[in-house]
Amino acid sequence: MDDTNCPHPLSKRDAAALVGVLANLEGLVWVAGLDDHSVQTLLHRLESDGIAAPLGEGADPRYNVRQALNDLNQQLRYALGEYDSPHSSAPVPR
């Protein structure tokens, strides 16, 4: 999928709800609240959309999913006006 702006913006309410959903999902992945199959399903989707980095040998799929979810969350926060410029990716805790 290309990385251009959507033709129709989200409402602030919808964007704020997605921030919360992504944060909760990231937390569930971190504390093993999701089974490995669900994490792999999320990772494959995020990889196919170009959001998650491809999983390298020996890499932790949960870490890659958490990183991708966090990055998406930061972009939504930028869209909501919480940041003046797009937020660059910062590593999530291991």
PDB file of N, CA, C and O in Angstrom:
ATOM      1  N   MET A   1       0.856  -1.175   0.000  1.00  0.00           N
ATOM      2  CA  MET A   1       0.000   0.000   0.000  1.00  0.00           C
ATOM      3  C   MET A   1       0.899   1.235   0.000  1.00  0.00           C
ATOM      4  O   MET A   1       1.919   1.272   0.689  1.00  0.00           O
ATOM      5  N   ASP A   2       0.512   2.243  -0.779  1.00  0.00           N
ATOM      6  CA  ASP A   2       1.344   3.446  -0.819  1.00  0.00           C
ATOM      7  C   ASP A   2       1.212   4.242   0.479  1.00  0.00           C
ATOM      8  O   ASP A   2       0.293   4.029   1.270  1.00  0.00           O
ATOM      9  N   ASP A   3       2.146   5.154   0.672  1.00  0.00           N
ATOM     10  CA  ASP A   3       2.219   5.901   1.931  1.00  0.00           C
ATOM     11  C   ASP A   3       1.791   7.350   1.723  1.00  0.00           C
ATOM     12  O   ASP A   3       2.480   8.277   2.148  1.00  0.00           O
ATOM     13  N   THR A   4       0.649   7.537   1.067  1.00  0.00           N
ATOM     14  CA  THR A   4       0.116   8.881   0.886  1.00  0.00           C
ATOM     15  C   THR A   4      -1.009   9.103   1.895  1.00  0.00           C
ATOM     16  O   THR A   4      -1.481   8.165   2.536  1.00  0.00           O
ATOM     17  N   ASN A   5      -1.425  10.351   2.022  1.00  0.00           N
ATOM     18  CA  ASN A   5      -2.510  10.665   2.947  1.00  0.00           C
ATOM     19  C   ASN A   5      -3.824  10.075   2.463  1.00  0.00           C
ATOM     20  O   ASN A   5      -4.051   9.925   1.263  1.00  0.00           O
ATOM     21  N   CYS A   6      -4.670   9.747   3.402  1.00  0.00           N
ATOM     22  CA  CYS A   6      -6.005   9.239   3.080  1.00  0.00           C
ATOM     23  C   CYS A   6      -6.832  10.353   2.448  1.00  0.00           C
ATOM     24  O   CYS A   6      -6.644  11.522   2.785  1.00  0.00           O
ATOM     25  N   PRO A   7      -7.734  10.017   1.548  1.00  0.00           N
ATOM     26  CA  PRO A   7      -8.559  11.052   0.934  1.00  0.00           C
ATOM     27  C   PRO A   7      -9.577  11.651   1.912  1.00  0.00           C
ATOM     28  O   PRO A   7     -10.041  12.774   1.713  1.00  0.00           O
ATOM     29  N   HIS A   8      -9.919  10.917   2.948  1.00  0.00           N
ATOM     30  CA  HIS A   8     -10.899  11.394   3.914  1.00  0.00           C
ATOM     31  C   HIS A   8     -10.321  11.249   5.321  1.00  0.00           C
ATOM     32  O   HIS A   8      -9.956  10.144   5.723  1.00  0.00           O
ATOM     33  N   PRO A   9     -10.232  12.338   6.071  1.00  0.00           N
ATOM     34  CA  PRO A   9      -9.617  12.264   7.403  1.00  0.00           C
ATOM     35  C   PRO A   9     -10.508  11.559   8.425  1.00  0.00           C
ATOM     36  O   PRO A   9     -11.726  11.475   8.266  1.00  0.00           O
ATOM     37  N   LEU A  10      -9.870  11.062   9.464  1.00  0.00           N
ATOM     38  CA  LEU A  10     -10.592  10.486  10.605  1.00  0.00           C
ATOM     39  C   LEU A  10     -11.093  11.608  11.500  1.00  0.00           C
ATOM     40  O   LEU A  10     -10.530  12.702  11.508  1.00  0.00           O
ATOM     41  N   SER A  11     -12.138  11.339  12.241  1.00  0.00           N
ATOM     42  CA  SER A  11     -12.557  12.298  13.259  1.00  0.00           C
ATOM     43  C   SER A  11     -11.585  12.212  14.439  1.00  0.00           C
ATOM     44  O   SER A  11     -10.924  11.190  14.625  1.00  0.00           O
ATOM     45  N   LYS A  12     -11.500  13.262  15.219  1.00  0.00           N
ATOM     46  CA  LYS A  12     -10.642  13.246  16.403  1.00  0.00           C
ATOM     47  C   LYS A  12     -11.067  12.137  17.358  1.00  0.00           C
ATOM     48  O   LYS A  12     -10.220  11.491  17.977  1.00  0.00           O
ATOM     49  N   ARG A  13     -12.353  11.916  17.479  1.00  0.00           N
ATOM     50  CA  ARG A  13     -12.858  10.860  18.365  1.00  0.00           C
ATOM     51  C   ARG A  13     -12.367   9.495  17.914  1.00  0.00           C
ATOM     52  O   ARG A  13     -11.915   8.691  18.729  1.00  0.00           O
ATOM     53  N   ASP A  14     -12.457   9.233  16.605  1.00  0.00           N
ATOM     54  CA  ASP A  14     -12.016   7.948  16.080  1.00  0.00           C
ATOM     55  C   ASP A  14     -10.509   7.767  16.238  1.00  0.00           C
ATOM     56  O   ASP A  14     -10.045   6.690  16.609  1.00  0.00           O
ATOM     57  N   ALA A  15      -9.747   8.825  15.954  1.00  0.00           N
ATOM     58  CA  ALA A  15      -8.291   8.743  16.103  1.00  0.00           C
ATOM     59  C   ALA A  15      -7.911   8.512  17.562  1.00  0.00           C
ATOM     60  O   ALA A  15      -7.018   7.714  17.850  1.00  0.00           O
ATOM     61  N   ALA A  16      -8.578   9.201  18.483  1.00  0.00           N
ATOM     62  CA  ALA A  16      -8.291   9.018  19.909  1.00  0.00           C
ATOM     63  C   ALA A  16      -8.636   7.599  20.355  1.00  0.00           C
ATOM     64  O   ALA A  16      -7.913   7.003  21.154  1.00  0.00           O
ATOM     65  N   ALA A  17      -9.730   7.063  19.843  1.00  0.00           N
ATOM     66  CA  ALA A  17     -10.101   5.680  20.179  1.00  0.00           C
ATOM     67  C   ALA A  17      -9.052   4.709  19.656  1.00  0.00           C
ATOM     68  O   ALA A  17      -8.690   3.755  20.346  1.00  0.00           O
ATOM     69  N   LEU A  18      -8.562   4.944  18.443  1.00  0.00           N
ATOM     70  CA  LEU A  18      -7.529   4.059  17.883  1.00  0.00           C
ATOM     71  C   LEU A  18      -6.223   4.142  18.666  1.00  0.00           C
ATOM     72  O   LEU A  18      -5.526   3.137  18.805  1.00  0.00           O
ATOM     73  N   VAL A  19      -5.879   5.327  19.181  1.00  0.00           N
ATOM     74  CA  VAL A  19      -4.697   5.465  20.039  1.00  0.00           C
ATOM     75  C   VAL A  19      -4.836   4.532  21.241  1.00  0.00           C
ATOM     76  O   VAL A  19      -3.894   3.822  21.594  1.00  0.00           O
ATOM     77  N   GLY A  20      -6.001   4.538  21.862  1.00  0.00           N
ATOM     78  CA  GLY A  20      -6.239   3.677  23.012  1.00  0.00           C
ATOM     79  C   GLY A  20      -6.225   2.204  22.661  1.00  0.00           C
ATOM     80  O   GLY A  20      -5.663   1.393  23.398  1.00  0.00           O
ATOM     81  N   VAL A  21      -6.837   1.852  21.545  1.00  0.00           N
ATOM     82  CA  VAL A  21      -6.867   0.449  21.114  1.00  0.00           C
ATOM     83  C   VAL A  21      -5.450  -0.043  20.825  1.00  0.00           C
ATOM     84  O   VAL A  21      -5.073  -1.133  21.256  1.00  0.00           O
ATOM     85  N   LEU A  22      -4.660   0.755  20.098  1.00  0.00           N
ATOM     86  CA  LEU A  22      -3.291   0.354  19.792  1.00  0.00           C
ATOM     87  C   LEU A  22      -2.450   0.210  21.056  1.00  0.00           C
ATOM     88  O   LEU A  22      -1.662  -0.728  21.172  1.00  0.00           O
ATOM     89  N   ALA A  23      -2.613   1.135  22.003  1.00  0.00           N
ATOM     90  CA  ALA A  23      -1.863   1.063  23.258  1.00  0.00           C
ATOM     91  C   ALA A  23      -2.236  -0.189  24.044  1.00  0.00           C
ATOM     92  O   ALA A  23      -1.364  -0.866  24.588  1.00  0.00           O
ATOM     93  N   ASN A  24      -3.517  -0.495  24.104  1.00  0.00           N
ATOM     94  CA  ASN A  24      -3.948  -1.702  24.807  1.00  0.00           C
ATOM     95  C   ASN A  24      -3.461  -2.965  24.109  1.00  0.00           C
ATOM     96  O   ASN A  24      -3.032  -3.914  24.765  1.00  0.00           O
ATOM     97  N   LEU A  25      -3.526  -2.979  22.799  1.00  0.00           N
ATOM     98  CA  LEU A  25      -3.056  -4.134  22.047  1.00  0.00           C
ATOM     99  C   LEU A  25      -1.552  -4.318  22.241  1.00  0.00           C
ATOM    100  O   LEU A  25      -1.082  -5.442  22.413  1.00  0.00           O
ATOM    101  N   GLU A  26      -0.807  -3.232  22.214  1.00  0.00           N
ATOM    102  CA  GLU A  26       0.638  -3.307  22.457  1.00  0.00           C
ATOM    103  C   GLU A  26       0.911  -3.904  23.841  1.00  0.00           C
ATOM    104  O   GLU A  26       1.800  -4.741  23.998  1.00  0.00           O
ATOM    105  N   GLY A  27       0.143  -3.469  24.837  1.00  0.00           N
ATOM    106  CA  GLY A  27       0.299  -4.009  26.184  1.00  0.00           C
ATOM    107  C   GLY A  27      -0.017  -5.488  26.252  1.00  0.00           C
ATOM    108  O   GLY A  27       0.690  -6.243  26.919  1.00  0.00           O
ATOM    109  N   LEU A  28      -1.063  -5.908  25.574  1.00  0.00           N
ATOM    110  CA  LEU A  28      -1.420  -7.332  25.558  1.00  0.00           C
ATOM    111  C   LEU A  28      -0.325  -8.183  24.918  1.00  0.00           C
ATOM    112  O   LEU A  28      -0.033  -9.285  25.382  1.00  0.00           O
ATOM    113  N   VAL A  29       0.267  -7.670  23.865  1.00  0.00           N
ATOM    114  CA  VAL A  29       1.362  -8.402  23.217  1.00  0.00           C
ATOM    115  C   VAL A  29       2.554  -8.495  24.171  1.00  0.00           C
ATOM    116  O   VAL A  29       3.214  -9.532  24.245  1.00  0.00           O
ATOM    117  N   TRP A  30       2.828  -7.409  24.901  1.00  0.00           N
ATOM    118  CA  TRP A  30       3.995  -7.356  25.787  1.00  0.00           C
ATOM    119  C   TRP A  30       3.863  -8.351  26.948  1.00  0.00           C
ATOM    120  O   TRP A  30       4.828  -9.037  27.286  1.00  0.00           O
ATOM    121  N   VAL A  31       2.690  -8.432  27.548  1.00  0.00           N
ATOM    122  CA  VAL A  31       2.523  -9.290  28.734  1.00  0.00           C
ATOM    123  C   VAL A  31       2.010 -10.682  28.367  1.00  0.00           C
ATOM    124  O   VAL A  31       1.507 -11.410  29.222  1.00  0.00           O
ATOM    125  N   ALA A  32       2.138 -11.042  27.102  1.00  0.00           N
ATOM    126  CA  ALA A  32       1.715 -12.359  26.615  1.00  0.00           C
ATOM    127  C   ALA A  32       0.220 -12.588  26.814  1.00  0.00           C
ATOM    128  O   ALA A  32      -0.214 -13.714  27.055  1.00  0.00           O
ATOM    129  N   GLY A  33      -0.561 -11.524  26.713  1.00  0.00           N
ATOM    130  CA  GLY A  33      -2.011 -11.642  26.792  1.00  0.00           C
ATOM    131  C   GLY A  33      -2.612 -12.134  25.489  1.00  0.00           C
ATOM    132  O   GLY A  33      -3.812 -12.396  25.409  1.00  0.00           O
ATOM    133  N   LEU A  34      -1.771 -12.259  24.463  1.00  0.00           N
ATOM    134  CA  LEU A  34      -2.198 -12.826  23.177  1.00  0.00           C
ATOM    135  C   LEU A  34      -1.344 -14.053  22.904  1.00  0.00           C
ATOM    136  O   LEU A  34      -0.145 -14.059  23.182  1.00  0.00           O
ATOM    137  N   ASP A  35      -1.964 -15.089  22.360  1.00  0.00           N
ATOM    138  CA  ASP A  35      -1.219 -16.309  22.055  1.00  0.00           C
ATOM    139  C   ASP A  35      -0.281 -16.066  20.870  1.00  0.00           C
ATOM    140  O   ASP A  35      -0.436 -15.097  20.126  1.00  0.00           O
ATOM    141  N   ASP A  36       0.678 -16.952  20.713  1.00  0.00           N
ATOM    142  CA  ASP A  36       1.693 -16.802  19.669  1.00  0.00           C
ATOM    143  C   ASP A  36       1.089 -16.752  18.263  1.00  0.00           C
ATOM    144  O   ASP A  36       1.569 -16.007  17.409  1.00  0.00           O
ATOM    145  N   HIS A  37       0.046 -17.537  18.021  1.00  0.00           N
ATOM    146  CA  HIS A  37      -0.582 -17.530  16.702  1.00  0.00           C
ATOM    147  C   HIS A  37      -1.175 -16.146  16.390  1.00  0.00           C
ATOM    148  O   HIS A  37      -1.037 -15.649  15.273  1.00  0.00           O
ATOM    149  N   SER A  38      -1.822 -15.538  17.366  1.00  0.00           N
ATOM    150  CA  SER A  38      -2.403 -14.202  17.158  1.00  0.00           C
ATOM    151  C   SER A  38      -1.315 -13.169  16.905  1.00  0.00           C
ATOM    152  O   SER A  38      -1.478 -12.280  16.069  1.00  0.00           O
ATOM    153  N   VAL A  39      -0.210 -13.283  17.625  1.00  0.00           N
ATOM    154  CA  VAL A  39       0.914 -12.358  17.419  1.00  0.00           C
ATOM    155  C   VAL A  39       1.471 -12.528  16.011  1.00  0.00           C
ATOM    156  O   VAL A  39       1.755 -11.537  15.337  1.00  0.00           O
ATOM    157  N   GLN A  40       1.630 -13.763  15.560  1.00  0.00           N
ATOM    158  CA  GLN A  40       2.125 -14.009  14.207  1.00  0.00           C
ATOM    159  C   GLN A  40       1.166 -13.448  13.152  1.00  0.00           C
ATOM    160  O   GLN A  40       1.601 -12.897  12.141  1.00  0.00           O
ATOM    161  N   THR A  41      -0.130 -13.592  13.393  1.00  0.00           N
ATOM    162  CA  THR A  41      -1.136 -13.059  12.466  1.00  0.00           C
ATOM    163  C   THR A  41      -1.010 -11.538  12.368  1.00  0.00           C
ATOM    164  O   THR A  41      -1.022 -10.976  11.273  1.00  0.00           O
ATOM    165  N   LEU A  42      -0.890 -10.880  13.518  1.00  0.00           N
ATOM    166  CA  LEU A  42      -0.703  -9.425  13.522  1.00  0.00           C
ATOM    167  C   LEU A  42       0.588  -9.034  12.811  1.00  0.00           C
ATOM    168  O   LEU A  42       0.608  -8.093  12.017  1.00  0.00           O
ATOM    169  N   LEU A  43       1.660  -9.759  13.099  1.00  0.00           N
ATOM    170  CA  LEU A  43       2.951  -9.443  12.491  1.00  0.00           C
ATOM    171  C   LEU A  43       2.887  -9.574  10.973  1.00  0.00           C
ATOM    172  O   LEU A  43       3.381  -8.704  10.257  1.00  0.00           O
ATOM    173  N   HIS A  44       2.289 -10.643  10.481  1.00  0.00           N
ATOM    174  CA  HIS A  44       2.195 -10.810   9.027  1.00  0.00           C
ATOM    175  C   HIS A  44       1.408  -9.672   8.388  1.00  0.00           C
ATOM    176  O   HIS A  44       1.772  -9.184   7.318  1.00  0.00           O
ATOM    177  N   ARG A  45       0.337  -9.252   9.039  1.00  0.00           N
ATOM    178  CA  ARG A  45      -0.449  -8.136   8.497  1.00  0.00           C
ATOM    179  C   ARG A  45       0.369  -6.850   8.496  1.00  0.00           C
ATOM    180  O   ARG A  45       0.390  -6.124   7.502  1.00  0.00           O
ATOM    181  N   LEU A  46       1.041  -6.570   9.606  1.00  0.00           N
ATOM    182  CA  LEU A  46       1.843  -5.351   9.707  1.00  0.00           C
ATOM    183  C   LEU A  46       3.012  -5.368   8.730  1.00  0.00           C
ATOM    184  O   LEU A  46       3.375  -4.329   8.179  1.00  0.00           O
ATOM    185  N   GLU A  47       3.602  -6.535   8.514  1.00  0.00           N
ATOM    186  CA  GLU A  47       4.683  -6.650   7.520  1.00  0.00           C
ATOM    187  C   GLU A  47       4.151  -6.420   6.113  1.00  0.00           C
ATOM    188  O   GLU A  47       4.772  -5.709   5.323  1.00  0.00           O
ATOM    189  N   SER A  48       3.002  -7.018   5.793  1.00  0.00           N
ATOM    190  CA  SER A  48       2.459  -6.886   4.434  1.00  0.00           C
ATOM    191  C   SER A  48       2.045  -5.450   4.124  1.00  0.00           C
ATOM    192  O   SER A  48       2.042  -5.036   2.965  1.00  0.00           O
ATOM    193  N   ASP A  49       1.696  -4.693   5.161  1.00  0.00           N
ATOM    194  CA  ASP A  49       1.353  -3.281   4.972  1.00  0.00           C
ATOM    195  C   ASP A  49       2.574  -2.372   5.027  1.00  0.00           C
ATOM    196  O   ASP A  49       2.457  -1.159   4.855  1.00  0.00           O
ATOM    197  N   GLY A  50       3.759  -2.965   5.268  1.00  0.00           N
ATOM    198  CA  GLY A  50       4.988  -2.169   5.315  1.00  0.00           C
ATOM    199  C   GLY A  50       5.161  -1.407   6.613  1.00  0.00           C
ATOM    200  O   GLY A  50       5.955  -0.469   6.676  1.00  0.00           O
ATOM    201  N   ILE A  51       4.426  -1.795   7.658  1.00  0.00           N
ATOM    202  CA  ILE A  51       4.504  -1.104   8.945  1.00  0.00           C
ATOM    203  C   ILE A  51       5.566  -1.743   9.833  1.00  0.00           C
ATOM    204  O   ILE A  51       6.333  -1.038  10.488  1.00  0.00           O
ATOM    205  N   ALA A  52       5.616  -3.070   9.858  1.00  0.00           N
ATOM    206  CA  ALA A  52       6.597  -3.789  10.678  1.00  0.00           C
ATOM    207  C   ALA A  52       7.788  -4.186   9.823  1.00  0.00           C
ATOM    208  O   ALA A  52       7.646  -4.531   8.650  1.00  0.00           O
ATOM    209  N   ALA A  53       8.959  -4.130  10.433  1.00  0.00           N
ATOM    210  CA  ALA A  53      10.168  -4.598   9.758  1.00  0.00           C
ATOM    211  C   ALA A  53      10.093  -6.117   9.625  1.00  0.00           C
ATOM    212  O   ALA A  53       9.545  -6.792  10.497  1.00  0.00           O
ATOM    213  N   PRO A  54      10.640  -6.653   8.540  1.00  0.00           N
ATOM    214  CA  PRO A  54      10.665  -8.115   8.405  1.00  0.00           C
ATOM    215  C   PRO A  54      11.388  -8.738   9.594  1.00  0.00           C
ATOM    216  O   PRO A  54      12.367  -8.190  10.099  1.00  0.00           O
ATOM    217  N   LEU A  55      10.902  -9.862  10.020  1.00  0.00           N
ATOM    218  CA  LEU A  55      11.457 -10.547  11.179  1.00  0.00           C
ATOM    219  C   LEU A  55      12.780 -11.202  10.802  1.00  0.00           C
ATOM    220  O   LEU A  55      12.815 -12.097   9.958  1.00  0.00           O
ATOM    221  N   GLY A  56      13.864 -10.758  11.424  1.00  0.00           N
ATOM    222  CA  GLY A  56      15.174 -11.339  11.175  1.00  0.00           C
ATOM    223  C   GLY A  56      15.358 -12.630  11.965  1.00  0.00           C
ATOM    224  O   GLY A  56      14.575 -12.940  12.863  1.00  0.00           O
ATOM    225  N   GLU A  57      16.382 -13.360  11.623  1.00  0.00           N
ATOM    226  CA  GLU A  57      16.666 -14.627  12.299  1.00  0.00           C
ATOM    227  C   GLU A  57      16.936 -14.365  13.780  1.00  0.00           C
ATOM    228  O   GLU A  57      17.755 -13.516  14.131  1.00  0.00           O
ATOM    229  N   GLY A  58      16.247 -15.094  14.628  1.00  0.00           N
ATOM    230  CA  GLY A  58      16.422 -14.961  16.069  1.00  0.00           C
ATOM    231  C   GLY A  58      15.686 -13.776  16.680  1.00  0.00           C
ATOM    232  O   GLY A  58      15.753 -13.567  17.891  1.00  0.00           O
ATOM    233  N   ALA A  59      14.982 -12.997  15.858  1.00  0.00           N
ATOM    234  CA  ALA A  59      14.261 -11.826  16.371  1.00  0.00           C
ATOM    235  C   ALA A  59      12.981 -12.260  17.079  1.00  0.00           C
ATOM    236  O   ALA A  59      12.418 -13.315  16.787  1.00  0.00           O
ATOM    237  N   ASP A  60      12.540 -11.435  18.002  1.00  0.00           N
ATOM    238  CA  ASP A  60      11.337 -11.707  18.780  1.00  0.00           C
ATOM    239  C   ASP A  60      10.128 -11.122  18.059  1.00  0.00           C
ATOM    240  O   ASP A  60      10.031  -9.902  17.927  1.00  0.00           O
ATOM    241  N   PRO A  61       9.197 -11.966  17.585  1.00  0.00           N
ATOM    242  CA  PRO A  61       8.034 -11.428  16.874  1.00  0.00           C
ATOM    243  C   PRO A  61       7.205 -10.490  17.740  1.00  0.00           C
ATOM    244  O   PRO A  61       6.635  -9.525  17.231  1.00  0.00           O
ATOM    245  N   ARG A  62       7.130 -10.756  19.038  1.00  0.00           N
ATOM    246  CA  ARG A  62       6.370  -9.873  19.923  1.00  0.00           C
ATOM    247  C   ARG A  62       6.984  -8.477  19.948  1.00  0.00           C
ATOM    248  O   ARG A  62       6.261  -7.481  19.981  1.00  0.00           O
ATOM    249  N   TYR A  63       8.301  -8.402  19.932  1.00  0.00           N
ATOM    250  CA  TYR A  63       8.963  -7.097  19.925  1.00  0.00           C
ATOM    251  C   TYR A  63       8.635  -6.348  18.633  1.00  0.00           C
ATOM    252  O   TYR A  63       8.311  -5.161  18.668  1.00  0.00           O
ATOM    253  N   ASN A  64       8.717  -7.036  17.496  1.00  0.00           N
ATOM    254  CA  ASN A  64       8.425  -6.375  16.223  1.00  0.00           C
ATOM    255  C   ASN A  64       6.990  -5.875  16.162  1.00  0.00           C
ATOM    256  O   ASN A  64       6.734  -4.783  15.654  1.00  0.00           O
ATOM    257  N   VAL A  65       6.055  -6.662  16.673  1.00  0.00           N
ATOM    258  CA  VAL A  65       4.652  -6.227  16.688  1.00  0.00           C
ATOM    259  C   VAL A  65       4.491  -5.018  17.600  1.00  0.00           C
ATOM    260  O   VAL A  65       3.845  -4.040  17.223  1.00  0.00           O
ATOM    261  N   ARG A  66       5.069  -5.076  18.792  1.00  0.00           N
ATOM    262  CA  ARG A  66       4.963  -3.939  19.720  1.00  0.00           C
ATOM    263  C   ARG A  66       5.556  -2.675  19.110  1.00  0.00           C
ATOM    264  O   ARG A  66       4.985  -1.592  19.240  1.00  0.00           O
ATOM    265  N   GLN A  67       6.708  -2.813  18.439  1.00  0.00           N
ATOM    266  CA  GLN A  67       7.342  -1.656  17.812  1.00  0.00           C
ATOM    267  C   GLN A  67       6.438  -1.060  16.739  1.00  0.00           C
ATOM    268  O   GLN A  67       6.266   0.157  16.671  1.00  0.00           O
ATOM    269  N   ALA A  68       5.869  -1.911  15.910  1.00  0.00           N
ATOM    270  CA  ALA A  68       4.993  -1.431  14.835  1.00  0.00           C
ATOM    271  C   ALA A  68       3.742  -0.765  15.399  1.00  0.00           C
ATOM    272  O   ALA A  68       3.328   0.285  14.909  1.00  0.00           O
ATOM    273  N   LEU A  69       3.140  -1.361  16.420  1.00  0.00           N
ATOM    274  CA  LEU A  69       1.941  -0.768  17.032  1.00  0.00           C
ATOM    275  C   LEU A  69       2.269   0.578  17.663  1.00  0.00           C
ATOM    276  O   LEU A  69       1.490   1.527  17.559  1.00  0.00           O
ATOM    277  N   ASN A  70       3.427   0.658  18.318  1.00  0.00           N
ATOM    278  CA  ASN A  70       3.838   1.918  18.932  1.00  0.00           C
ATOM    279  C   ASN A  70       4.073   2.994  17.872  1.00  0.00           C
ATOM    280  O   ASN A  70       3.658   4.141  18.041  1.00  0.00           O
ATOM    281  N   ASP A  71       4.730   2.623  16.792  1.00  0.00           N
ATOM    282  CA  ASP A  71       4.973   3.583  15.704  1.00  0.00           C
ATOM    283  C   ASP A  71       3.660   4.095  15.113  1.00  0.00           C
ATOM    284  O   ASP A  71       3.512   5.291  14.862  1.00  0.00           O
ATOM    285  N   LEU A  72       2.712   3.189  14.893  1.00  0.00           N
ATOM    286  CA  LEU A  72       1.394   3.603  14.392  1.00  0.00           C
ATOM    287  C   LEU A  72       0.711   4.555  15.375  1.00  0.00           C
ATOM    288  O   LEU A  72       0.110   5.556  14.985  1.00  0.00           O
ATOM    289  N   ASN A  73       0.820   4.213  16.654  1.00  0.00           N
ATOM    290  CA  ASN A  73       0.209   5.042  17.690  1.00  0.00           C
ATOM    291  C   ASN A  73       0.786   6.453  17.659  1.00  0.00           C
ATOM    292  O   ASN A  73       0.046   7.429  17.779  1.00  0.00           O
ATOM    293  N   GLN A  74       2.096   6.563  17.499  1.00  0.00           N
ATOM    294  CA  GLN A  74       2.738   7.882  17.466  1.00  0.00           C
ATOM    295  C   GLN A  74       2.280   8.683  16.250  1.00  0.00           C
ATOM    296  O   GLN A  74       2.122   9.901  16.332  1.00  0.00           O
ATOM    297  N   GLN A  75       2.065   8.003  15.119  1.00  0.00           N
ATOM    298  CA  GLN A  75       1.571   8.705  13.935  1.00  0.00           C
ATOM    299  C   GLN A  75       0.145   9.219  14.147  1.00  0.00           C
ATOM    300  O   GLN A  75      -0.198  10.311  13.695  1.00  0.00           O
ATOM    301  N   LEU A  76      -0.674   8.436  14.828  1.00  0.00           N
ATOM    302  CA  LEU A  76      -2.029   8.905  15.145  1.00  0.00           C
ATOM    303  C   LEU A  76      -1.979  10.096  16.099  1.00  0.00           C
ATOM    304  O   LEU A  76      -2.766  11.033  15.965  1.00  0.00           O
ATOM    305  N   ARG A  77      -1.068  10.061  17.051  1.00  0.00           N
ATOM    306  CA  ARG A  77      -0.925  11.187  17.983  1.00  0.00           C
ATOM    307  C   ARG A  77      -0.501  12.457  17.234  1.00  0.00           C
ATOM    308  O   ARG A  77      -0.955  13.556  17.551  1.00  0.00           O
ATOM    309  N   TYR A  78       0.370  12.290  16.243  1.00  0.00           N
ATOM    310  CA  TYR A  78       0.749  13.430  15.409  1.00  0.00           C
ATOM    311  C   TYR A  78      -0.474  13.957  14.660  1.00  0.00           C
ATOM    312  O   TYR A  78      -0.694  15.167  14.597  1.00  0.00           O
ATOM    313  N   ALA A  79      -1.269  13.046  14.090  1.00  0.00           N
ATOM    314  CA  ALA A  79      -2.479  13.453  13.366  1.00  0.00           C
ATOM    315  C   ALA A  79      -3.449  14.200  14.279  1.00  0.00           C
ATOM    316  O   ALA A  79      -4.164  15.099  13.835  1.00  0.00           O
ATOM    317  N   LEU A  80      -3.468  13.821  15.556  1.00  0.00           N
ATOM    318  CA  LEU A  80      -4.343  14.497  16.528  1.00  0.00           C
ATOM    319  C   LEU A  80      -3.806  15.856  16.962  1.00  0.00           C
ATOM    320  O   LEU A  80      -4.510  16.615  17.628  1.00  0.00           O
ATOM    321  N   GLY A  81      -2.561  16.169  16.591  1.00  0.00           N
ATOM    322  CA  GLY A  81      -1.980  17.456  16.950  1.00  0.00           C
ATOM    323  C   GLY A  81      -1.162  17.423  18.236  1.00  0.00           C
ATOM    324  O   GLY A  81      -0.797  18.478  18.755  1.00  0.00           O
ATOM    325  N   GLU A  82      -0.871  16.246  18.756  1.00  0.00           N
ATOM    326  CA  GLU A  82      -0.067  16.150  19.980  1.00  0.00           C
ATOM    327  C   GLU A  82       1.399  16.481  19.725  1.00  0.00           C
ATOM    328  O   GLU A  82       2.120  16.855  20.649  1.00  0.00           O
ATOM    329  N   TYR A  83       1.845  16.345  18.471  1.00  0.00           N
ATOM    330  CA  TYR A  83       3.212  16.672  18.077  1.00  0.00           C
ATOM    331  C   TYR A  83       3.153  17.672  16.930  1.00  0.00           C
ATOM    332  O   TYR A  83       2.210  17.669  16.139  1.00  0.00           O
ATOM    333  N   ASP A  84       4.177  18.532  16.847  1.00  0.00           N
ATOM    334  CA  ASP A  84       4.242  19.511  15.769  1.00  0.00           C
ATOM    335  C   ASP A  84       4.765  18.919  14.459  1.00  0.00           C
ATOM    336  O   ASP A  84       4.515  19.466  13.385  1.00  0.00           O
ATOM    337  N   SER A  85       5.482  17.813  14.549  1.00  0.00           N
ATOM    338  CA  SER A  85       6.005  17.153  13.356  1.00  0.00           C
ATOM    339  C   SER A  85       5.875  15.645  13.548  1.00  0.00           C
ATOM    340  O   SER A  85       5.709  15.169  14.671  1.00  0.00           O
ATOM    341  N   PRO A  86       5.950  14.900  12.453  1.00  0.00           N
ATOM    342  CA  PRO A  86       5.856  13.446  12.603  1.00  0.00           C
ATOM    343  C   PRO A  86       6.904  12.926  13.581  1.00  0.00           C
ATOM    344  O   PRO A  86       8.057  13.355  13.570  1.00  0.00           O
ATOM    345  N   HIS A  87       6.484  12.017  14.403  1.00  0.00           N
ATOM    346  CA  HIS A  87       7.334  11.463  15.451  1.00  0.00           C
ATOM    347  C   HIS A  87       8.218  10.373  14.858  1.00  0.00           C
ATOM    348  O   HIS A  87       7.718   9.448  14.218  1.00  0.00           O
ATOM    349  N   SER A  88       9.516  10.476  15.065  1.00  0.00           N
ATOM    350  CA  SER A  88      10.390   9.413  14.566  1.00  0.00           C
ATOM    351  C   SER A  88      10.330   8.212  15.501  1.00  0.00           C
ATOM    352  O   SER A  88      10.079   8.349  16.699  1.00  0.00           O
ATOM    353  N   SER A  89      10.561   7.055  14.942  1.00  0.00           N
ATOM    354  CA  SER A  89      10.478   5.816  15.693  1.00  0.00           C
ATOM    355  C   SER A  89      11.545   5.765  16.785  1.00  0.00           C
ATOM    356  O   SER A  89      12.716   6.062  16.546  1.00  0.00           O
ATOM    357  N   ALA A  90      11.121   5.387  17.972  1.00  0.00           N
ATOM    358  CA  ALA A  90      12.045   5.173  19.083  1.00  0.00           C
ATOM    359  C   ALA A  90      11.828   3.740  19.568  1.00  0.00           C
ATOM    360  O   ALA A  90      10.688   3.286  19.666  1.00  0.00           O
ATOM    361  N   PRO A  91      12.912   3.027  19.869  1.00  0.00           N
ATOM    362  CA  PRO A  91      12.759   1.623  20.271  1.00  0.00           C
ATOM    363  C   PRO A  91      11.893   1.482  21.518  1.00  0.00           C
ATOM    364  O   PRO A  91      12.041   2.236  22.480  1.00  0.00           O
ATOM    365  N   VAL A  92      10.988   0.505  21.488  1.00  0.00           N
ATOM    366  CA  VAL A  92      10.182   0.209  22.659  1.00  0.00           C
ATOM    367  C   VAL A  92      11.036  -0.619  23.627  1.00  0.00           C
ATOM    368  O   VAL A  92      12.000  -1.256  23.203  1.00  0.00           O
ATOM    369  N   PRO A  93      10.696  -0.617  24.923  1.00  0.00           N
ATOM    370  CA  PRO A  93      11.480  -1.413  25.873  1.00  0.00           C
ATOM    371  C   PRO A  93      11.407  -2.904  25.546  1.00  0.00           C
ATOM    372  O   PRO A  93      10.412  -3.393  25.010  1.00  0.00           O
ATOM    373  N   ARG A  94      12.468  -3.601  25.876  1.00  0.00           N
ATOM    374  CA  ARG A  94      12.513  -5.052  25.635  1.00  0.00           C
ATOM    375  C   ARG A  94      12.000  -5.795  26.831  1.00  0.00           C
ATOM    376  O   ARG A  94      11.959  -7.026  26.823  1.00  0.00           O
TER     377      ARG A  94
END
